[in-house]
Amino acid sequence: MTTPTIVCLGEALIDFKATGPLAFQGYCGGSPLNVSIAAARLGAAVGFGTQISSDQFGDALLAYLQANNVDTALVLRDDAPSTLAFVGEVNGEAVFDFMAVNAADTRYNPQPSPDLPASTQFVAMGSISLLQEPAASSIIEISYRHRDRACVFFDPNVRPALIQSRPAYLLKLQGLVGLSHITKVSTQDLEWLYPGEDSAQIAARWLHYGANAVLLTRGQGGVSLFRSGRDVRDVAAPAVEVVDTVGAGDTLSGALMVSLLAHVNKGEDVLSLADDRWRTALTRAVHAAAFNCTRSGAQPPSQAELNTFMDALA
């Protein structure tokens, strides 16, 4: 397997999607895992770092990663149970309940801390893996240690049910945004984090914290790109018949890193790409996210599926 250019760090869990009263369909999930699958299906060399249970759910997660050509050399196994997430819908928005106390992925603490392959150009982190120790400290340490030679991509993917203190989380979030080069956040997340505040002002504040780029996703409204000293760039999302929104944001993240890598591989610095290059990358990413919404569960497109989808809408 080719050494990874993208390494995703964080939780691997089972999403149980509600299909009726007390009826659920299970899917392999977790935001960082979904990002890794999305990027791998689009042709990138992807590695995943986490700790996976030795239970039957863990076996399914490991098999799913390997079936999608994700390098699992950084995956540890543990006897603790798998994290389980139960996903319902309220007013068109996904809501989550978690069984995650002392789960295998929350106990991720590799000793010694791994050195990522020299080929790594993106380190993706975020979501609930940064809420529980020792996994949070382990992931932050790995990301920080590699940020001078790889672009750190951060998505808070806010899950209020697991946040014990909003003030403490907001303080931690400031440091995580400053650690990252690119931070992606949804309007739903911002409404919970900073109710009533203007999103452009929040993005400006995050750029001041140290992020090079802030991406604001608006669901069917597309995505906005904020960078210091540059005009805001908006990219529209294609209209589709939505079956399920689970995994759409993760698909966008994975697809964006793959698209940006196309320019990095030509010797360009991803953080200083011209606006038209960002627009091209974001256009492909929002189309990948839209395609994901046409299927149940987090089901990112393959490269061929995305190309066909985009051609049909051109």
N, C-alpha and C positions, 0 to 999 in steps of 0.2 A: 504494500500500500504506500502511496506517495506521502511524504512527510507533510504534516498539516501547514496550511497557510492561515487558517482560522482555527482558534482554540476557544471553545465555549466551556465556561465553568459554572456549576450550579446544580440545582435540584433535578432529579429524575424521579418521576412519580407516576401514579396511575390516576387519570381523570375518569371519574364515573359521571357520564353525561345523563341527566334526567331524561327519561323517555315517557314517563307517566308517574302517577303517585307511587312512590317507593319502588320505582323501576328505573334501572340504570344500565347503560352500555359502557363498558370499560375501554379506554384508549391509553396508550403510552403517551406521557406528556411531561409537563414541567416546562416553563418558559425557555430556559437555556437548552434543554433537550430539543424542543421544537425548533429553536433557531439553528441548531446543528443539523437537524434533518433537512430544513429548508435550504441551507447553504449547500449541503452535500448533494441533494437532488438536482441542484442547479449546476453541478459539475465541479464545485470547489473541493480541495483536499481539506477535510475537517477533522479535528480531534476534539474529544470531550473529556473533561476532568470532573469526577464526582466520586461518591461512594454509593454503591448499589447493594441492596439487600441480597442475601442468599435465599430469600423465600421465592415462591412461585412468581410473584409480581416482578421481583428483581431479575429472575431468569428471562421473563418476557421483555423487560426493558433492555437488557444486554443484547438479546437476540434482535430486537428491533433496531438498535443502533448499528449492529454489525450488518444486518440485512440492507441497511441504507448506506453502507460503505463509510460509516463514521469510525475513525480510528479510536479504539478503546484502550490504548496502551496506558493512559492516565487514569483509568477507572479502577477503583479499589472495591473489594467486596467485604461485607460485614454481616454478622448474624442478626443485627437489629432489624425490625420490620421496615417495609417500604412505606413511604408517605402516600397517603390516599387523599384525593381531592374530589369532592362531590360538587358538581356544577349544575346549577339551575339557571333560570332566566326570570328577571323581574323587569317589566316595562322595557323589554328589548335589550336589556343589559345582562351580561353574565354575572352571576353571584356564586361565591365559593364558600364551602365549608371544608375544613382540613382535619385530617388525623395525621399529625406530624411530630408529636412529642417523642423525643429520643429515637426518631427514625434514622435509618442508615445514612441518608444523604445529609442530614443535619449534623452528623458526627464526622464529616469529612475533615481529616486532619493529617495529611500525608507527612510522614517523617522519613527522610528529609523532604523538605518542600521541593517540588520538581522544578528543574530547569526546562522551559519549553523549547521545542525544536528551533534551531536557527532560522528555519523557513517561516516561522510564525510572523504574520503581518497584522493580524487582528486578534485581540483577546476580548471576548464578549462575556460580560458578567451582569448580574442583576437579579431581580425578583426575590422570592421568599428565602432563597439560600443566604441572603445577606441579613436575615432577621434572627438567625439562630446560631449559637456557638456550639462547637468550634468552627463550623463551616464558614461563617462570615469572615472571621479573622484570617482563615487559611486562604480564601479566595481573594480577599483584599491584598494580602501580602504577596501572593503570586502576581496579581495584576500590577501592583506598584513596582515590583522588582523588574518587570519587563516593559514598563511604559516608555522607557527611553528608546526602545528598538521596535516596539509594536504599538499600533493604535488601539487604545482601550475604548471599547464600545459598551455603554452602560444604559440599561433600561430598568428603572425602578419597578415597573409592573406592579403597582401598589395593590396590596391585598389587606384592606382594613381589618379583617377578622383576625389577622395575626400580629397587628401592630398594637402593642400594649400602651404606648405613650406617644401621642402625636408630637409634642414638643421635642422629645428625645429623638424621634425618628427624623424630624425636620433638621435637627442639628447634624445628625449622622448623614443625611442626604446631602447637605452642603459639602461635606468632605468627599463623598462619593462622586458628586458632579465635578468637583475640582480634580479628582483623580483621573477622570475620564477625558478623552479627547472628543468623543462624540457621545452626547446624551440624547436618548429618544424617550419621549413621554407622551401619553395620550391626554386628550382633553378631559376624559373621565378621571384620570389620575390627578390632574391639576385642580379639578373642582373639589376633590377631597382634600388635597394638600393645602391649597390656598383658596378657600371659597370666596368668590366674589372678586378676586384679583384679575387684572388684565393679563392675558397670556403673554403678550409681547413684553410687558414689563418683567414678568417672571423669567422669560428667556434671556432678557438683557442682564438680569441679576445673575443667572446661572453662567452666562458668558464671563461675567466679572469674577465669579468664583474660580474660573480657570478652564472651563470647557471651550474647545475650539469651534464646535458646532452644536446647536440644539435643534432637534427635530420634534415638531409637534404634530402628532397624528390626530386626525379629525374623523376617523371612520370613513363613511361614504363621502365626507367632505374633503378627503385627500390629506395632504401633508404640507407643512410649512417649514422652511429651512431658515434658521437664524444664525448669522455669523457676524462677528464684530467688524464694524466699518463697512458693511455691505447691506444692500437692500434685502428685505425679506423676500424669499422666493417661494411661491405657492405652486404646488403640483396637484392637479385634479385627479380624482380616482374615477375609473370607469364605472358606469352603472351596471349592476348585475342583480340577479334575483338571489337574495341572501338566504342560504340554508342554515348557516351556523357561523358565528363570528369568532369562535374559539380558535386561537392560534393565528389569527390574521396579523396582529401586531408582530408576533414572533417571525412569521413568514416575511413580513416587510423588512425586519432587521437582517435576517439571513440573506435575503435577495439583495439588499442594499450593499452589504459587505462584499458579496460576490461581484456586483456591478462595479463598485469602486476599485476592487482588485484588478479589474480589467485595465484600468489606467495605471495603477501602481506597478503592474507587471511591465509596463512600458517605460519604467524609470521615473514616473511622476510621483510627487508627494501628495498623498491623499488629502492632507490637511490644507493644501494650497491650490486645489483644483479649481479651475475656472467655473463660473456659474453654469455654463452650458453643459459641462461634464457632470456636475451635480444633478442638473435637471434630467439628463439622460438616465443617470443611475436611479434617481428617485422615481422616474416614470416607470421604469421596469419593476422597481420594488413595489409600487402601489398596484400595478397590474398583478403581480404575484400574490399580494395580499387579497385582492379582489377575487382571484381564482380560488384561493383557499376558502373563501366564504361561500362558494358554490357547492361545497361538499360538507358532510357532517364530520365534526371533530377537526382536530388540527391535521390537515392533509395538504401540505404544500405541493406545488406542481413540480414536475420534472422540467428539465430544460426544454424538451420537445413540446410538452404540454403548454408551457408558458409562451413559447414562440408561436404555436398554433393559435392560442388565445389572443395574443396581441395582434397577429396578422388578421384575424377575423374582425377585430374591432377597428382596424386601421381605415 
